[in-house]
Amino acid sequence: DGPWKFFGLPGLILKVIDDREHYSFECIAIEKPTWGSTIYTRESKPFDVPKKRFYELQKKFHDNPAAIVEGTGLILSPLPESARRARPYNPIELSE
């Protein structure tokens, strides 16, 4: 499906912009990798989450990502002030 939901569109999608022009994806290169890579995942199994709960958790992570990460037991080094400033919340998914 690509970096966004392009399912059902014909052909290879190299550029797409949403109707409100908030998001734009453009392929700038296609290269064959010269090295191998391994993707590691957590041992936990995927599970279903109701859409409303997913969006609540996504917003919570956006508002305070450090709190979510620290909840896993990891210890983070202090962030510079610029990284702690609030950022606009503009999720790519439109509400129904």
Backbone as XML, in Angstrom:
<?xml version="1.0"?>
<chain id="A" units="angstrom">
  <residue number="1" name="ASP">
    <atom name="N" x="0.808" y="-1.207" z="0.000"/>
    <atom name="CA" x="0.000" y="0.000" z="0.000"/>
    <atom name="C" x="0.848" y="1.268" z="0.000"/>
  </residue>
  <residue number="2" name="GLY">
    <atom name="N" x="2.117" y="1.176" z="0.293"/>
    <atom name="CA" x="2.965" y="2.367" z="0.282"/>
    <atom name="C" x="2.958" y="3.088" z="1.613"/>
  </residue>
  <residue number="3" name="PRO">
    <atom name="N" x="3.530" y="4.301" z="1.640"/>
    <atom name="CA" x="3.642" y="5.028" z="2.901"/>
    <atom name="C" x="2.306" y="5.579" z="3.397"/>
  </residue>
  <residue number="4" name="TRP">
    <atom name="N" x="1.292" y="5.479" z="2.610"/>
    <atom name="CA" x="-0.024" y="6.001" z="2.952"/>
    <atom name="C" x="-1.017" y="5.045" z="2.344"/>
  </residue>
  <residue number="5" name="LYS">
    <atom name="N" x="-2.283" y="5.297" z="2.378"/>
    <atom name="CA" x="-3.276" y="4.351" z="1.863"/>
    <atom name="C" x="-3.568" y="4.624" z="0.397"/>
  </residue>
  <residue number="6" name="PHE">
    <atom name="N" x="-2.840" y="3.951" z="-0.472"/>
    <atom name="CA" x="-3.033" y="4.093" z="-1.914"/>
    <atom name="C" x="-3.694" y="2.858" z="-2.492"/>
  </residue>
  <residue number="7" name="PHE">
    <atom name="N" x="-4.228" y="1.990" z="-1.652"/>
    <atom name="CA" x="-4.810" y="0.738" z="-2.104"/>
    <atom name="C" x="-5.905" y="1.000" z="-3.124"/>
  </residue>
  <residue number="8" name="GLY">
    <atom name="N" x="-5.860" y="0.281" z="-4.219"/>
    <atom name="CA" x="-6.892" y="0.398" z="-5.240"/>
    <atom name="C" x="-6.569" y="1.383" z="-6.348"/>
  </residue>
  <residue number="9" name="LEU">
    <atom name="N" x="-5.533" y="2.190" z="-6.175"/>
    <atom name="CA" x="-5.165" y="3.108" z="-7.246"/>
    <atom name="C" x="-4.402" y="2.336" z="-8.315"/>
  </residue>
  <residue number="10" name="PRO">
    <atom name="N" x="-4.596" y="2.687" z="-9.574"/>
    <atom name="CA" x="-3.930" y="1.941" z="-10.643"/>
    <atom name="C" x="-2.458" y="2.324" z="-10.784"/>
  </residue>
  <residue number="11" name="GLY">
    <atom name="N" x="-1.627" y="1.345" z="-11.092"/>
    <atom name="CA" x="-0.233" y="1.624" z="-11.426"/>
    <atom name="C" x="0.646" y="1.930" z="-10.229"/>
  </residue>
  <residue number="12" name="LEU">
    <atom name="N" x="1.855" y="2.360" z="-10.520"/>
    <atom name="CA" x="2.833" y="2.731" z="-9.510"/>
    <atom name="C" x="2.631" y="4.199" z="-9.168"/>
  </residue>
  <residue number="13" name="ILE">
    <atom name="N" x="2.312" y="4.490" z="-7.915"/>
    <atom name="CA" x="2.038" y="5.865" z="-7.491"/>
    <atom name="C" x="3.363" y="6.512" z="-7.075"/>
  </residue>
  <residue number="14" name="LEU">
    <atom name="N" x="3.801" y="7.528" z="-7.802"/>
    <atom name="CA" x="5.061" y="8.204" z="-7.506"/>
    <atom name="C" x="4.859" y="9.556" z="-6.839"/>
  </residue>
  <residue number="15" name="LYS">
    <atom name="N" x="3.644" y="10.105" z="-6.924"/>
    <atom name="CA" x="3.357" y="11.373" z="-6.259"/>
    <atom name="C" x="1.874" y="11.431" z="-5.951"/>
  </residue>
  <residue number="16" name="VAL">
    <atom name="N" x="1.549" y="11.893" z="-4.744"/>
    <atom name="CA" x="0.150" y="12.059" z="-4.354"/>
    <atom name="C" x="0.070" y="13.185" z="-3.324"/>
  </residue>
  <residue number="17" name="ILE">
    <atom name="N" x="-1.002" y="13.974" z="-3.413"/>
    <atom name="CA" x="-1.243" y="15.092" z="-2.498"/>
    <atom name="C" x="-2.692" y="14.997" z="-2.047"/>
  </residue>
  <residue number="18" name="ASP">
    <atom name="N" x="-2.940" y="15.215" z="-0.740"/>
    <atom name="CA" x="-4.321" y="15.146" z="-0.275"/>
    <atom name="C" x="-5.098" y="16.388" z="-0.725"/>
  </residue>
  <residue number="19" name="ASP">
    <atom name="N" x="-6.421" y="16.318" z="-0.628"/>
    <atom name="CA" x="-7.287" y="17.399" z="-1.121"/>
    <atom name="C" x="-7.018" y="18.739" z="-0.443"/>
  </residue>
  <residue number="20" name="ARG">
    <atom name="N" x="-6.642" y="18.715" z="0.832"/>
    <atom name="CA" x="-6.407" y="19.967" z="1.562"/>
    <atom name="C" x="-4.958" y="20.446" z="1.447"/>
  </residue>
  <residue number="21" name="GLU">
    <atom name="N" x="-4.136" y="19.694" z="0.729"/>
    <atom name="CA" x="-2.718" y="20.002" z="0.539"/>
    <atom name="C" x="-1.953" y="20.091" z="1.864"/>
  </residue>
  <residue number="22" name="HIS">
    <atom name="N" x="-2.361" y="19.240" z="2.823"/>
    <atom name="CA" x="-1.630" y="19.147" z="4.083"/>
    <atom name="C" x="-0.523" y="18.111" z="3.981"/>
  </residue>
  <residue number="23" name="TYR">
    <atom name="N" x="-0.713" y="17.119" z="3.099"/>
    <atom name="CA" x="0.245" y="16.034" z="2.957"/>
    <atom name="C" x="0.602" y="15.841" z="1.499"/>
  </residue>
  <residue number="24" name="SER">
    <atom name="N" x="1.880" y="15.596" z="1.264"/>
    <atom name="CA" x="2.359" y="15.342" z="-0.086"/>
    <atom name="C" x="3.439" y="14.269" z="-0.008"/>
  </residue>
  <residue number="25" name="PHE">
    <atom name="N" x="3.285" y="13.231" z="-0.821"/>
    <atom name="CA" x="4.287" y="12.175" z="-0.902"/>
    <atom name="C" x="4.793" y="12.133" z="-2.330"/>
  </residue>
  <residue number="26" name="GLU">
    <atom name="N" x="6.109" y="12.113" z="-2.487"/>
    <atom name="CA" x="6.683" y="12.047" z="-3.824"/>
    <atom name="C" x="7.910" y="11.141" z="-3.800"/>
  </residue>
  <residue number="27" name="CYS">
    <atom name="N" x="7.947" y="10.211" z="-4.714"/>
    <atom name="CA" x="9.105" y="9.336" z="-4.858"/>
    <atom name="C" x="10.224" y="10.153" z="-5.498"/>
  </residue>
  <residue number="28" name="ILE">
    <atom name="N" x="11.365" y="10.211" z="-4.834"/>
    <atom name="CA" x="12.478" y="10.983" z="-5.392"/>
    <atom name="C" x="13.575" y="10.082" z="-5.945"/>
  </residue>
  <residue number="29" name="ALA">
    <atom name="N" x="13.508" y="8.791" z="-5.632"/>
    <atom name="CA" x="14.500" y="7.862" z="-6.177"/>
    <atom name="C" x="14.038" y="6.431" z="-5.948"/>
  </residue>
  <residue number="30" name="ILE">
    <atom name="N" x="14.453" y="5.559" z="-6.838"/>
    <atom name="CA" x="14.250" y="4.126" z="-6.673"/>
    <atom name="C" x="15.605" y="3.483" z="-6.910"/>
  </residue>
  <residue number="31" name="GLU">
    <atom name="N" x="16.125" y="2.860" z="-5.871"/>
    <atom name="CA" x="17.446" y="2.257" z="-5.966"/>
    <atom name="C" x="17.402" y="0.840" z="-5.429"/>
  </residue>
  <residue number="32" name="LYS">
    <atom name="N" x="18.192" y="-0.013" z="-6.002"/>
    <atom name="CA" x="18.331" y="-1.369" z="-5.496"/>
    <atom name="C" x="19.379" y="-1.340" z="-4.387"/>
  </residue>
  <residue number="33" name="PRO">
    <atom name="N" x="19.035" y="-1.820" z="-3.184"/>
    <atom name="CA" x="20.023" y="-1.786" z="-2.100"/>
    <atom name="C" x="21.201" y="-2.702" z="-2.401"/>
  </residue>
  <residue number="34" name="THR">
    <atom name="N" x="22.373" y="-2.280" z="-1.960"/>
    <atom name="CA" x="23.579" y="-3.078" z="-2.175"/>
    <atom name="C" x="23.926" y="-3.890" z="-0.935"/>
  </residue>
  <residue number="35" name="TRP">
    <atom name="N" x="23.080" y="-3.840" z="0.079"/>
    <atom name="CA" x="23.334" y="-4.545" z="1.327"/>
    <atom name="C" x="22.045" y="-5.201" z="1.786"/>
  </residue>
  <residue number="36" name="GLY">
    <atom name="N" x="22.181" y="-6.192" z="2.631"/>
    <atom name="CA" x="21.017" y="-6.859" z="3.204"/>
    <atom name="C" x="20.657" y="-6.224" z="4.529"/>
  </residue>
  <residue number="37" name="SER">
    <atom name="N" x="19.449" y="-6.376" z="4.951"/>
    <atom name="CA" x="19.052" y="-5.853" z="6.251"/>
    <atom name="C" x="18.093" y="-6.828" z="6.912"/>
  </residue>
  <residue number="38" name="THR">
    <atom name="N" x="18.074" y="-6.791" z="8.215"/>
    <atom name="CA" x="17.174" y="-7.631" z="8.984"/>
    <atom name="C" x="16.254" y="-6.726" z="9.779"/>
  </residue>
  <residue number="39" name="ILE">
    <atom name="N" x="15.008" y="-7.042" z="9.773"/>
    <atom name="CA" x="14.043" y="-6.273" z="10.549"/>
    <atom name="C" x="13.734" y="-7.066" z="11.811"/>
  </residue>
  <residue number="40" name="TYR">
    <atom name="N" x="13.931" y="-6.446" z="12.946"/>
    <atom name="CA" x="13.642" y="-7.086" z="14.224"/>
    <atom name="C" x="12.331" y="-6.535" z="14.768"/>
  </residue>
  <residue number="41" name="THR">
    <atom name="N" x="11.518" y="-7.416" z="15.298"/>
    <atom name="CA" x="10.251" y="-6.989" z="15.885"/>
    <atom name="C" x="10.176" y="-7.477" z="17.320"/>
  </residue>
  <residue number="42" name="ARG">
    <atom name="N" x="9.263" y="-6.894" z="18.069"/>
    <atom name="CA" x="9.029" y="-7.338" z="19.437"/>
    <atom name="C" x="8.380" y="-8.708" z="19.405"/>
  </residue>
  <residue number="43" name="GLU">
    <atom name="N" x="8.500" y="-9.407" z="20.488"/>
    <atom name="CA" x="7.947" y="-10.753" z="20.575"/>
    <atom name="C" x="6.426" y="-10.759" z="20.713"/>
  </residue>
  <residue number="44" name="SER">
    <atom name="N" x="5.826" y="-9.647" z="21.105"/>
    <atom name="CA" x="4.378" y="-9.634" z="21.317"/>
    <atom name="C" x="3.637" y="-9.803" z="19.998"/>
  </residue>
  <residue number="45" name="LYS">
    <atom name="N" x="2.456" y="-10.363" z="20.095"/>
    <atom name="CA" x="1.646" y="-10.598" z="18.906"/>
    <atom name="C" x="0.737" y="-9.397" z="18.654"/>
  </residue>
  <residue number="46" name="PRO">
    <atom name="N" x="0.413" y="-9.113" z="17.400"/>
    <atom name="CA" x="-0.502" y="-8.013" z="17.100"/>
    <atom name="C" x="-1.886" y="-8.307" z="17.676"/>
  </residue>
  <residue number="47" name="PHE">
    <atom name="N" x="-2.616" y="-7.263" z="17.961"/>
    <atom name="CA" x="-3.972" y="-7.430" z="18.471"/>
    <atom name="C" x="-4.843" y="-6.296" z="17.950"/>
  </residue>
  <residue number="48" name="ASP">
    <atom name="N" x="-6.143" y="-6.545" z="17.919"/>
    <atom name="CA" x="-7.092" y="-5.551" z="17.418"/>
    <atom name="C" x="-7.332" y="-4.464" z="18.459"/>
  </residue>
  <residue number="49" name="VAL">
    <atom name="N" x="-7.460" y="-3.234" z="17.978"/>
    <atom name="CA" x="-7.778" y="-2.091" z="18.826"/>
    <atom name="C" x="-8.895" y="-1.328" z="18.127"/>
  </residue>
  <residue number="50" name="PRO">
    <atom name="N" x="-9.959" y="-0.971" z="18.847"/>
    <atom name="CA" x="-11.007" y="-0.167" z="18.208"/>
    <atom name="C" x="-10.426" y="1.149" z="17.677"/>
  </residue>
  <residue number="51" name="LYS">
    <atom name="N" x="-10.946" y="1.603" z="16.537"/>
    <atom name="CA" x="-10.415" y="2.801" z="15.881"/>
    <atom name="C" x="-10.391" y="3.997" z="16.827"/>
  </residue>
  <residue number="52" name="LYS">
    <atom name="N" x="-11.464" y="4.204" z="17.596"/>
    <atom name="CA" x="-11.524" y="5.351" z="18.506"/>
    <atom name="C" x="-10.386" y="5.286" z="19.529"/>
  </residue>
  <residue number="53" name="ARG">
    <atom name="N" x="-10.138" y="4.104" z="20.088"/>
    <atom name="CA" x="-9.066" y="3.942" z="21.076"/>
    <atom name="C" x="-7.698" y="4.178" z="20.431"/>
  </residue>
  <residue number="54" name="PHE">
    <atom name="N" x="-7.524" y="3.709" z="19.196"/>
    <atom name="CA" x="-6.266" y="3.928" z="18.485"/>
    <atom name="C" x="-5.984" y="5.421" z="18.351"/>
  </residue>
  <residue number="55" name="TYR">
    <atom name="N" x="-6.995" y="6.198" z="17.943"/>
    <atom name="CA" x="-6.795" y="7.637" z="17.777"/>
    <atom name="C" x="-6.527" y="8.326" z="19.111"/>
  </residue>
  <residue number="56" name="GLU">
    <atom name="N" x="-7.163" y="7.845" z="20.188"/>
    <atom name="CA" x="-6.891" y="8.408" z="21.516"/>
    <atom name="C" x="-5.427" y="8.186" z="21.897"/>
  </residue>
  <residue number="57" name="LEU">
    <atom name="N" x="-4.946" y="6.961" z="21.676"/>
    <atom name="CA" x="-3.553" y="6.650" z="22.006"/>
    <atom name="C" x="-2.575" y="7.407" z="21.108"/>
  </residue>
  <residue number="58" name="GLN">
    <atom name="N" x="-2.920" y="7.565" z="19.839"/>
    <atom name="CA" x="-2.068" y="8.307" z="18.908"/>
    <atom name="C" x="-1.934" y="9.754" z="19.367"/>
  </residue>
  <residue number="59" name="LYS">
    <atom name="N" x="-3.044" y="10.367" z="19.781"/>
    <atom name="CA" x="-3.022" y="11.755" z="20.261"/>
    <atom name="C" x="-2.215" y="11.852" z="21.555"/>
  </residue>
  <residue number="60" name="LYS">
    <atom name="N" x="-2.403" y="10.887" z="22.449"/>
    <atom name="CA" x="-1.663" y="10.875" z="23.712"/>
    <atom name="C" x="-0.159" y="10.797" z="23.441"/>
  </residue>
  <residue number="61" name="PHE">
    <atom name="N" x="0.246" y="9.947" z="22.502"/>
    <atom name="CA" x="1.658" y="9.838" z="22.146"/>
    <atom name="C" x="2.161" y="11.144" z="21.543"/>
  </residue>
  <residue number="62" name="HIS">
    <atom name="N" x="1.362" y="11.779" z="20.689"/>
    <atom name="CA" x="1.762" y="13.050" z="20.080"/>
    <atom name="C" x="1.978" y="14.109" z="21.146"/>
  </residue>
  <residue number="63" name="ASP">
    <atom name="N" x="1.041" y="14.178" z="22.109"/>
    <atom name="CA" x="1.107" y="15.218" z="23.134"/>
    <atom name="C" x="2.273" y="15.029" z="24.100"/>
  </residue>
  <residue number="64" name="ASN">
    <atom name="N" x="2.644" y="13.780" z="24.390"/>
    <atom name="CA" x="3.721" y="13.538" z="25.348"/>
    <atom name="C" x="4.407" y="12.203" z="25.053"/>
  </residue>
  <residue number="65" name="PRO">
    <atom name="N" x="5.216" y="12.138" z="23.989"/>
    <atom name="CA" x="5.852" y="10.871" z="23.632"/>
    <atom name="C" x="6.794" y="10.346" z="24.712"/>
  </residue>
  <residue number="66" name="ALA">
    <atom name="N" x="7.442" y="11.233" z="25.443"/>
    <atom name="CA" x="8.376" y="10.784" z="26.476"/>
    <atom name="C" x="7.656" y="9.979" z="27.548"/>
  </residue>
  <residue number="67" name="ALA">
    <atom name="N" x="6.444" y="10.375" z="27.912"/>
    <atom name="CA" x="5.689" y="9.649" z="28.939"/>
    <atom name="C" x="5.395" y="8.226" z="28.484"/>
  </residue>
  <residue number="68" name="ILE">
    <atom name="N" x="5.078" y="8.057" z="27.212"/>
    <atom name="CA" x="4.789" y="6.723" z="26.690"/>
    <atom name="C" x="6.058" y="5.873" z="26.713"/>
  </residue>
  <residue number="69" name="VAL">
    <atom name="N" x="7.161" y="6.432" z="26.256"/>
    <atom name="CA" x="8.425" y="5.688" z="26.215"/>
    <atom name="C" x="8.887" y="5.355" z="27.631"/>
  </residue>
  <residue number="70" name="GLU">
    <atom name="N" x="8.802" y="6.320" z="28.544"/>
    <atom name="CA" x="9.226" y="6.069" z="29.919"/>
    <atom name="C" x="8.360" y="5.000" z="30.573"/>
  </residue>
  <residue number="71" name="GLY">
    <atom name="N" x="7.108" y="4.876" z="30.140"/>
    <atom name="CA" x="6.221" y="3.843" z="30.660"/>
    <atom name="C" x="6.701" y="2.442" z="30.330"/>
  </residue>
  <residue number="72" name="THR">
    <atom name="N" x="7.621" y="2.316" z="29.385"/>
    <atom name="CA" x="8.170" y="1.005" z="29.028"/>
    <atom name="C" x="9.354" y="0.633" z="29.913"/>
  </residue>
  <residue number="73" name="GLY">
    <atom name="N" x="9.792" y="1.571" z="30.764"/>
    <atom name="CA" x="10.933" y="1.300" z="31.631"/>
    <atom name="C" x="12.236" y="1.875" z="31.107"/>
  </residue>
  <residue number="74" name="LEU">
    <atom name="N" x="12.233" y="2.418" z="29.902"/>
    <atom name="CA" x="13.446" y="3.024" z="29.350"/>
    <atom name="C" x="13.708" y="4.359" z="30.032"/>
  </residue>
  <residue number="75" name="ILE">
    <atom name="N" x="14.946" y="4.702" z="30.185"/>
    <atom name="CA" x="15.317" y="5.989" z="30.763"/>
    <atom name="C" x="15.848" y="6.858" z="29.636"/>
  </residue>
  <residue number="76" name="LEU">
    <atom name="N" x="15.257" y="8.022" z="29.483"/>
    <atom name="CA" x="15.646" y="8.937" z="28.407"/>
    <atom name="C" x="16.542" y="10.034" z="28.945"/>
  </residue>
  <residue number="77" name="SER">
    <atom name="N" x="17.478" y="10.494" z="28.120"/>
    <atom name="CA" x="18.249" y="11.661" z="28.509"/>
    <atom name="C" x="17.364" y="12.889" z="28.349"/>
  </residue>
  <residue number="78" name="PRO">
    <atom name="N" x="17.630" y="13.941" z="29.113"/>
    <atom name="CA" x="16.804" y="15.148" z="29.013"/>
    <atom name="C" x="16.793" y="15.699" z="27.589"/>
  </residue>
  <residue number="79" name="LEU">
    <atom name="N" x="15.622" y="16.144" z="27.168"/>
    <atom name="CA" x="15.475" y="16.703" z="25.825"/>
    <atom name="C" x="15.742" y="18.193" z="25.841"/>
  </residue>
  <residue number="80" name="PRO">
    <atom name="N" x="16.307" y="18.734" z="24.763"/>
    <atom name="CA" x="16.464" y="20.186" z="24.685"/>
    <atom name="C" x="15.092" y="20.855" z="24.611"/>
  </residue>
  <residue number="81" name="GLU">
    <atom name="N" x="15.037" y="22.106" z="24.984"/>
    <atom name="CA" x="13.766" y="22.848" z="24.997"/>
    <atom name="C" x="13.062" y="22.793" z="23.644"/>
  </residue>
  <residue number="82" name="SER">
    <atom name="N" x="13.822" y="22.880" z="22.560"/>
    <atom name="CA" x="13.211" y="22.873" z="21.226"/>
    <atom name="C" x="12.450" y="21.578" z="20.970"/>
  </residue>
  <residue number="83" name="ALA">
    <atom name="N" x="12.898" y="20.471" z="21.532"/>
    <atom name="CA" x="12.222" y="19.188" z="21.327"/>
    <atom name="C" x="10.993" y="19.050" z="22.213"/>
  </residue>
  <residue number="84" name="ARG">
    <atom name="N" x="10.900" y="19.862" z="23.277"/>
    <atom name="CA" x="9.765" y="19.765" z="24.197"/>
    <atom name="C" x="8.615" y="20.688" z="23.816"/>
  </residue>
  <residue number="85" name="ARG">
    <atom name="N" x="8.830" y="21.570" z="22.871"/>
    <atom name="CA" x="7.769" y="22.496" z="22.459"/>
    <atom name="C" x="6.610" y="21.753" z="21.820"/>
  </residue>
  <residue number="86" name="ALA">
    <atom name="N" x="5.417" y="22.267" z="22.038"/>
    <atom name="CA" x="4.224" y="21.650" z="21.445"/>
    <atom name="C" x="4.282" y="21.773" z="19.931"/>
  </residue>
  <residue number="87" name="ARG">
    <atom name="N" x="3.826" y="20.736" z="19.267"/>
    <atom name="CA" x="3.749" y="20.734" z="17.810"/>
    <atom name="C" x="2.287" y="20.650" z="17.415"/>
  </residue>
  <residue number="88" name="PRO">
    <atom name="N" x="1.907" y="21.182" z="16.281"/>
    <atom name="CA" x="0.508" y="21.077" z="15.858"/>
    <atom name="C" x="0.120" y="19.616" z="15.663"/>
  </residue>
  <residue number="89" name="TYR">
    <atom name="N" x="-1.091" y="19.290" z="16.040"/>
    <atom name="CA" x="-1.598" y="17.927" z="15.856"/>
    <atom name="C" x="-2.466" y="17.919" z="14.613"/>
  </residue>
  <residue number="90" name="ASN">
    <atom name="N" x="-1.970" y="17.309" z="13.547"/>
    <atom name="CA" x="-2.683" y="17.255" z="12.277"/>
    <atom name="C" x="-2.569" y="15.833" z="11.739"/>
  </residue>
  <residue number="91" name="PRO">
    <atom name="N" x="-3.375" y="14.915" z="12.282"/>
    <atom name="CA" x="-3.251" y="13.518" z="11.850"/>
    <atom name="C" x="-3.609" y="13.355" z="10.381"/>
  </residue>
  <residue number="92" name="ILE">
    <atom name="N" x="-2.936" y="12.425" z="9.735"/>
    <atom name="CA" x="-3.169" y="12.198" z="8.312"/>
    <atom name="C" x="-4.548" y="11.590" z="8.060"/>
  </residue>
  <residue number="93" name="GLU">
    <atom name="N" x="-5.049" y="10.809" z="9.030"/>
    <atom name="CA" x="-6.371" y="10.207" z="8.890"/>
    <atom name="C" x="-7.437" y="11.258" z="9.172"/>
  </residue>
  <residue number="94" name="LEU">
    <atom name="N" x="-8.393" y="11.383" z="8.291"/>
    <atom name="CA" x="-9.503" y="12.299" z="8.514"/>
    <atom name="C" x="-10.552" y="11.601" z="9.363"/>
  </residue>
  <residue number="95" name="SER">
    <atom name="N" x="-11.160" y="12.335" z="10.296"/>
    <atom name="CA" x="-12.210" y="11.723" z="11.112"/>
    <atom name="C" x="-13.452" y="11.508" z="10.261"/>
  </residue>
  <residue number="96" name="GLU">
    <atom name="N" x="-14.208" y="10.515" z="10.659"/>
    <atom name="CA" x="-15.397" y="10.157" z="9.871"/>
    <atom name="C" x="-16.578" y="11.015" z="10.242"/>
  </residue>
</chain>
